[in-house]
Amino acid sequence: MLTTDDVERLHVATAFGGAKCTCGKLAMVRATSWVGLKDALTQRPELVVKYYKGELSPLMHKARDGKWLVKWSVVYACQTHSAEMERAAAKHPDWVYVSFDRAPNPTNRVVVGSTRF
């Protein structure tokens, strides 16, 4: 039987690559910052050369609206520091998009199968 700690460790090892928070605890939240391609090339002109050489392609992602985004940064936080990380992400400029990936919440129970009432 897996405990909650086992599930959290497994998720951190597989999804987050064993990442840890700055305090040393296991990471429970990953925040990835994305910037539009045009904004990235404007903010960092040295990326223009890498773009034309094709070196930016591993960092690029096409959004649902067809806009190309460049991965700008990735930050990990434990459950204790996740609220602080979210507040910091809210202060980003308008041209930065942030996506959050969270570990499974042990307080939410998953029911498999059906029940009769």
Order of alpha helices (4+ residues) and beta strands (2+ residues): alpha-beta-alpha-alpha-beta-beta-alpha-beta
